[in-house]
Amino acid sequence: MRTRELIDTAPVPGGEALRLFRRGDEYIIALGGNELMSSRMSGSEEALATMSCARLRDPGSAKLLIGGYGMGFTLRAALAVLGPQASVTVAEIVPEIIDWARGPMATLAAGCLDDPRVEIVIADVAGTIGAKTAAYDAILLDVDNGPDGLTRPDNDRIYSPSGLASAKAALRPGGVLAIWSAAPDAGFTRRLTAAGFAVEPVSVRARSNGKGARHVIWFAKRA
């Protein structure tokens, strides 16, 4: 069995450091003893993009905000289905994540960061959301492990009633708030409903071949 090789570490504001490992041709981003993401499992992150875009009125010219770059699976999947007039802002709070995408994981990134439709901002996505009103057709959040924060306690505010109200205000009428989670959370479904969204939780597989653990994506539409 191949052992993991530590490539780099990255501090997380208000949280524990992330570590980037390589094991053969696989990359892993870990927090403590938890593997947050692996280059071998991309299915649910890609579904976050493709299923969100399928719910948009006009994917050809939609304006998206993605919270958390991760390994870029969501961004690349979105770019593949959006039109040339679309735009995607990616808010990533850990700058080293983008450095890794341009450095050791450049092959995996496949040039998505240089797509003219893409803007990268190094910022907490909560602040990016709060600064806008009726600006986005979709907000895609793959921040932390879902509504139950793991990497940093401050992420909980994104999924709080006030955070959901900010997201709703930042969406255009008919816009979609899509939230990835490693596990279901009935309480969060109720919280989305209480925030005034039409809510659709969907179970998706971790791997693109339809196998692996089941993850959850909430699609919450603004009326």
N, C-alpha and C positions, 0 to 999 in steps of 0.2 A: 504493500500500500504506500502510495506517495504521501510524503509529509507536507504540511503547510509551510510555506516560506513567507515570513513577514516582509512586506514591501515598504510599508509606510504607516505612520499613525497621524491622526488629525484630531485636534481638540474640538469639542462640541461646546458652544456657549451654554453654560449652565448645566452641563452634563458630562458623562464619562467619555473618554477619547474613543474614537473609532479606529479600527485597525484594518488595513488592506492586506490580504493574504493571496498568494498564488499557490495552487496545487496542480501541477501539470499544466494543462491549458485552461483550468478553471480559476476564476477570481472570486474571492469571498470578502465581504465587508462584515466585520464582527464588532459587537459591543460586549465587552466582558466575555462571558462564556456563550453568548448568543450569536448565532449567524443571522444577521439581518437580511442579507441578500446574497445570492450566488448567481454567477453568469450561466449556470446550468438550468436555472428555473426562471423563466420569463413570462410564462403564460398569463398569469393573472395581471401582471403589470401591463402587458400588451392589451389585454381585454379592457383594462381601465380606459385606454385611449380609444380603441376601436368601437367599444360599446357606447361610450360617451358620444363620439362623433356620429354614430348611427342615430342618435336621438336629437341631433341638431337640425334646425330648419334648413340651414345652408352651409354645409361643411366647406364649400368652395371658398367662402370668404369669412369664415368664423374667426373670432378672436378668443384664444384660449389662455388660461393661466394654469401652469403646472407647478404644484408645490412639492419640491423635492426631486432632484435629478436622479438620485440612485445610481443605477448603471445605465440609464438612458433608454431602457426598454419602452417606457411609456412615451417618451418624446419621439423616438424613431417610429413607433407604430402610429402615432398621431400624424406625423409628417407624411407617412405613406398614404393616408386616406384624405388628408386635407388638400384643398385646391391651392393654386398659385397665389391667390389674393388673401389667403388666410395668414394669421400671425400667431405665434406662440411665445409667451413669456414664461421663462423658467426661473422660479425663485428658489435659490439654494443657500442655506445659511452657513454651510461649511465650505469655504473656498477650495480646500484640498480635494473635495469630491470632483470639482471641475478640473483641477490639476491632474488628478488621476485619469480622468476621461481623456484628457489631451496627451497624457504621458503613457504610463504602462498599459492602460486599457484603450488606447487610441484605435486599435483594430476593432474592438467591440463598439466604440462610439460611431464608427463608420461615417465620419464627417458630419454627423447631425448638428454639432455645435456651430458649424460654419454655414449652415443653411440660411439663406437670406431672410427667411420667414421667422427666424429664431432670435430672441433677445434673452440673454442670461443676466440676471441680477443677483448679486450676492446680498441676500436679505432674508429676514424672517418672513415667511409667506403671510403670516397674520398681519404684519404691517403693510405688506403690498396689497392685501385684500382691503384693509381698512382705509387705504388712501384713495380708493376708487368708488364711483357710484355708477351703476348701469353700464359697466365697461366691458364685461366679458359675456360671451355666449356659453362658455363652460369653464368651470374651475375644477381641476383634477387634483386631488390631494392624496399623495402617497407619503405622508409625513409620519414618522415614527412607526409603531406597529399597528396603528389604527387609533380609535378613540381612547384606548387605554394606553397612555403615554409610557414609553420605555426609555428612549434615548435622552429626553430632557423633560423635566416637569412642566416647563412653560408651554409645551405643546398642547397640554390639556385645554388651554384657553381657546385654541382653534375650534375645538369641538364642544365648547361650552355654549349655553344659550346666547350669550352676547357675541361669541365668535360666529355662530350660525346666522345670527341676525346681520352681522357685517358681510358674511358671504352672500346672503340673500340680496342685500343692498347693492353689492358689487356686480350682480348678474343682471343682464338685460331680461326683459319679459320673455318667458319661455326658456330661459337659460337653465343649465344643468349643473348642479353641484354633485360631483362624483367622488366618493371617498373609499379608499382601499383599506382593508383590515385583514389581519391574519386570522381573525376568529369572529363569529357572530356576536351580536350584542343587542338584545331585545330592548334594553333601556335606551340605547342610542337611537334605535328606530323610532321609539316614542318621542325622543327629544327632537328629532328632525320633523316629525309630524307636528309637534307643538310649536315649532318655529314657522309653520305655515307652508311647508313643502309637501308636494305629492311624492311619496316615498316608494321606491321599489328596490328592496334588497335582492341581490343576485349572488348565488354561489358559483364560484369559478375554480378551476383546477390550477395548481401552481405551475404545472409544466404545459408548454405549448402543445404537447401531444395528447392532452386531455388526461394526464395521469398526475400523481402527486397529491399533496394535501389540498384540502378545500379551503379557499379563502373567500372573503365576502367583499362585494362592492355595493355600496348604497348609491343609487341614482335618485337624486332629489331635485325635482323640477320646480322652478319658480312659476307661479301662476301668471 
